[in-house]
Amino acid sequence: MIPDYQSLMRPVLEHAAKGEVRISDLIAALSVELGLSDAERTELLPSGKQTVIANRIHWAKTYLKQAGLVAATRRGHFVITDRGRAALANTGVRIDNQLLKKFEEFQAFQARSAERADEADSSPSIDPPAITPDEALRVAHRRIEASLAADLIDRVRNASPAFFETLIVNLLLAMGYGGSSEEAGRALGRAGDDGIDGVIDQDPLGVDQIYIQAKRYAEGNTVGAGAIRDFFGGLSLKRASKGIFVTTSSFSASAVETARGLGSRIVLIDGPQLARLMIRYNVGCRDEEILHLKKLDEDFFDTDV
């Protein structure tokens, strides 16, 4: 029988305790250790794109990562953290969501999920019949997107400044800024000046331009009002009327108030909003599976024949 993802958390940590782990190798190793049959090892999700065991191991790793028990190193690889070793050393305690909820990082991760998703997270106080099947499906979808959003921001924070600037330009182009021209946007990188990291041409001649400021900050390192004023100064030097300030963290209350006081010239996008936009416009992610919810067509049966 294939274990649930919470039951896989301790085995995942045990492998990570031996050194850097490659997720694909871990899936193969655990399939053997768990004594899964050939049918269980190859059992696919309804999408037909991933095995059930791979999906559950990925979720176990994702939740451990959000709680700070493991940390990503490079693509498809991760290592155990000191917190993970401490949890592993306590052999009498089950490593599951209840344990992970003790850590602030995991609490913050859950807080980013929809309220209904939090309620449905295997809480003993919730009566499962209170949630209809279609509600449960939407709850699961919100939880998946919350996990994806957290992973996206983590990846962006660990990328280079040049990658982040290019990502923002690509996102704005995907959102429709710059029209249909593929060359409408560009990151300025080291060539940038006056606090400008990128620019979008709203027309073919570049008469109407949107300037971009991109701050790749860690969580908790908020953008203050001074950075907003500096960006406004850069826009003024270029006689620009529009600016977009993007950060992977958040803006202080004074920064928000400063931007508001400048009218509509500067738009602020914080980390959570950035993740939502990346998901909505498929930047840094892609559709894996599409589910269609069907309902009875009453009009079809509304006939006297």
Secondary structure as UniProt FT lines:
FT   TURN            5..8
FT   HELIX           9..16
FT   TURN            17..18
FT   STRAND          21..22
FT   HELIX           23..33
FT   TURN            34..35
FT   HELIX           38..42
FT   TURN            46..47
FT   HELIX           52..66
FT   TURN            67..68
FT   STRAND          70..72
FT   TURN            75..76
FT   STRAND          77..80
FT   HELIX           82..89
FT   TURN            91..92
FT   HELIX           97..100
FT   TURN            101..102
FT   HELIX           104..111
FT   HELIX           115..119
FT   TURN            120..122
FT   TURN            124..125
FT   HELIX           128..130
FT   HELIX           133..158
FT   HELIX           161..174
FT   TURN            175..180
FT   TURN            182..183
FT   STRAND          185..187
FT   HELIX           189..191
FT   TURN            194..195
FT   STRAND          198..201
FT   TURN            204..205
FT   STRAND          209..215
FT   TURN            219..220
FT   HELIX           225..237
FT   TURN            238..239
FT   STRAND          243..247
FT   HELIX           253..261
FT   TURN            262..264
FT   STRAND          266..269
FT   HELIX           271..280
FT   TURN            281..282
FT   HELIX           298..301
//
